[in-house]
């Protein structure tokens, strides 16, 4: 059991429990009592701290990772007639953000070992209309961004990184997002650190950062915080069509505490993942997620892939886990198979469909005890035995 655990874990084993405690509660309370609860000084402090943590020059806090992706694609001036290569194996927001700007998502397959895009899978669907590639660090497994960045440079297209699940993961010993042209992050409760809802864009480009800050606040040339801080009235102007994508100071106060916990959170998740791997070593027909050769994951999701001849199907296994009082989830979705993309052309995506069909996410959270992990593995072992 890790330090910092708060409250009793329910008898039913949950799939995820955010690591939140008294420090976050005090920080949120202090923000409320300060009288400044909208985007303000705590948001600015969170932006600086987060950007420093991932090795970026600028952080722009927003209301969600979906908003971060949307603004990132606007910054690249993408629009109708443009194509953006995306993995189908991702939460649907990845593809949806492309459609928000009027561009066309082109679904690429992924490699089975990591669930991520590779230069080869991107190249297989690239066309003369390809204007960008949107890569995901799926489930906290870092994509090989060095290879992807080199390939995108050769093709003359920018690489956007969907790092929704990526905080705390590394590539070549450096944080995911380090050296990224532009990256989008999530602070949803299912992620490694949380602000309830919320997101961030990071970039080294000062001009993009300035525009992104303007776009998140209705396109205003001066922020609300700057206007309120001014001793004289400021008449703002609206330079372009913008959005209400702001983060609140209450959320940022929680985020600052969470960022301070990040190393401990990732260390605990990796500890639990290592024990799962050891326990599952002798269970036939299961391949657990693992670190790629180019980096280390944060195990935001601990997913296992069933062999095609596994004695029971994925959905039946989820039912068996549920009957044993264990919450698990289907694996990563295949966006191209969702009704929202019915009729949307897609290349053959055999690896994507296999992972989506045959994988599931097991419980992993900081207060998880050995007995709970043993219960999960016992169900898997029984299923593997037929």
Order of alpha helices (4+ residues) and beta strands (2+ residues): alpha-alpha-beta-alpha-beta-alpha-beta-alpha-beta-alpha-beta-beta-beta-beta-beta-alpha-alpha-alpha-beta-beta-beta-alpha-beta-alpha-beta-alpha
